[in-house]
Every structure is written in C-alpha cells, then in structure tokens.
Amino acid sequence: MQTISIRQAIEEINKFKGWLYLGPRPWTLGSQGFFYSANLDLSPVDEKKIRDGFEAQGWKSTLSKEDIEDVIENTKDQIEDPSIDQLFEAFNFFYENDAYIEW
C-alpha cells in the first residue's frame, strides 16, 4: 500500500481510485492515508476481513474518489480559484456533514 498525503489526494485525485483511508483525526493537509479499491475476485467475507484489518490498524474509510471529485467541483463552482486550504476545508465539511459547504 502506497501512502499519500491528503494534499496529494486533493491535488492529484485523477491518479487514484477507491476509498481514501486516513488515520485518526485531526487531519492536516500532510496527514497520510491511502486509497483502497475492493478486490472483486475475493468473496465478500474475505474482502470485509481486509477492510476490518485496515480499521484494526487505525485506518478509517473516509471519502471515495468520486466524493472527493464532487467536493472539488462544487467548491470550484462557488470559488473561482479555490486554495488548497479551502478545498481541504470543503473535504472536512463533506466528511462531517455529508453535504457540500456553502461559501
């Protein structure tokens, strides 16, 4: 598993797929995580064991690649050239509220 920062996840979202797993909060732009996509060749039970293993190690499933793309797009619709800090704030807001931030 290759770890990346939240900054990389936001700035380079098109390179990834699956769900972003992160460590415990509070998060910063430098917080490390990784993307994981389900292995469809595994049984649902075996796949769940993998995800449970991540959680047992302190990783938490946060947002999917598609969710992050939507958060970025929504923020750019409201702010012409959002900063990475604004995109990170929108990411956190969406994670906490399952809704887009209104700027």
C-alpha positions as CSV (number, residue, x, y, z in Angstrom):
1,M,0.0,0.0,0.0
2,Q,1.4,3.4,-1.1
3,T,0.7,6.2,1.4
4,I,-0.1,9.7,0.2
5,S,-1.0,13.0,1.9
6,I,-4.4,14.5,1.9
7,R,-2.9,17.3,-0.2
8,Q,-1.9,14.8,-2.9
9,A,-5.3,13.1,-2.7
10,I,-6.9,16.5,-3.4
11,E,-4.4,17.9,-5.9
12,E,-3.9,14.6,-7.9
13,I,-7.4,13.0,-7.4
14,N,-7.4,11.7,-11.0
15,K,-4.5,9.3,-10.2
16,F,-6.5,7.4,-7.7
17,K,-9.5,5.1,-7.3
18,G,-11.5,3.6,-4.5
19,W,-11.8,4.9,-1.0
20,L,-9.4,7.2,0.9
21,Y,-8.4,5.7,4.2
22,L,-6.9,8.0,6.8
23,G,-5.5,7.8,10.3
24,P,-7.1,9.3,13.4
25,R,-8.3,12.9,13.4
26,P,-7.5,15.8,13.5
27,W,-6.3,15.7,9.9
28,T,-4.0,18.2,8.2
29,L,-3.0,18.5,4.6
30,G,0.1,16.5,5.4
31,S,-1.9,13.6,7.1
32,Q,-1.1,10.3,5.4
33,G,-3.5,7.8,4.0
34,F,-4.1,5.5,1.1
35,F,-6.7,4.6,-1.5
36,Y,-8.2,1.2,-1.5
37,S,-10.5,-0.4,-4.1
38,A,-12.4,-3.6,-3.4
39,N,-10.9,-6.7,-4.9
40,L,-13.9,-8.2,-6.8
41,D,-12.2,-11.5,-7.1
42,L,-12.4,-12.1,-3.4
43,S,-15.5,-13.3,-1.6
44,P,-17.5,-10.6,0.3
45,V,-16.3,-12.2,3.6
46,D,-12.7,-12.1,2.6
47,E,-13.0,-8.5,1.3
48,K,-14.6,-7.4,4.6
49,K,-11.7,-9.0,6.5
50,I,-9.2,-6.8,4.6
51,R,-11.2,-3.7,5.4
52,D,-11.6,-4.7,9.0
53,G,-7.8,-5.2,9.1
54,F,-7.3,-1.6,8.0
55,E,-9.6,-0.4,10.7
56,A,-7.8,-2.6,13.3
57,Q,-4.6,-0.8,12.3
58,G,-6.2,2.6,13.0
59,W,-7.2,3.5,9.4
60,K,-10.6,4.9,8.7
61,S,-12.5,4.8,5.4
62,T,-13.4,8.5,4.6
63,L,-14.5,9.6,1.2
64,S,-14.5,7.9,-2.2
65,K,-12.6,9.2,-5.1
66,E,-15.9,10.3,-6.7
67,D,-16.9,12.1,-3.5
68,I,-13.6,14.0,-3.4
69,E,-14.0,14.9,-7.1
70,D,-17.5,16.2,-6.4
71,V,-16.3,18.2,-3.4
72,I,-13.6,19.8,-5.6
73,E,-16.0,20.5,-8.4
74,N,-18.6,22.0,-6.0
75,T,-16.0,24.3,-4.4
76,K,-14.7,25.4,-7.8
77,D,-18.3,26.2,-8.8
78,Q,-18.6,28.6,-5.9
79,I,-15.0,30.0,-5.8
80,E,-13.2,30.8,-9.0
81,D,-9.8,29.6,-7.9
82,P,-10.0,27.9,-4.5
83,S,-6.9,27.5,-2.4
84,I,-5.8,24.1,-1.2
85,D,-6.9,25.2,2.3
86,Q,-10.4,25.9,1.0
87,L,-10.5,22.5,-0.8
88,F,-9.3,20.8,2.4
89,E,-12.0,22.7,4.5
90,A,-14.6,21.5,2.0
91,F,-13.3,18.0,2.2
92,N,-13.6,18.0,6.0
93,F,-17.1,19.6,5.9
94,F,-18.3,17.0,3.5
95,Y,-16.9,14.2,5.6
96,E,-18.5,15.6,8.8
97,N,-21.9,16.6,7.3
98,D,-22.4,14.5,4.2
99,A,-23.1,17.8,2.5
100,Y,-21.3,20.5,0.5
101,I,-20.1,23.6,2.2
102,E,-21.7,26.9,1.2
103,W,-19.1,29.6,0.7
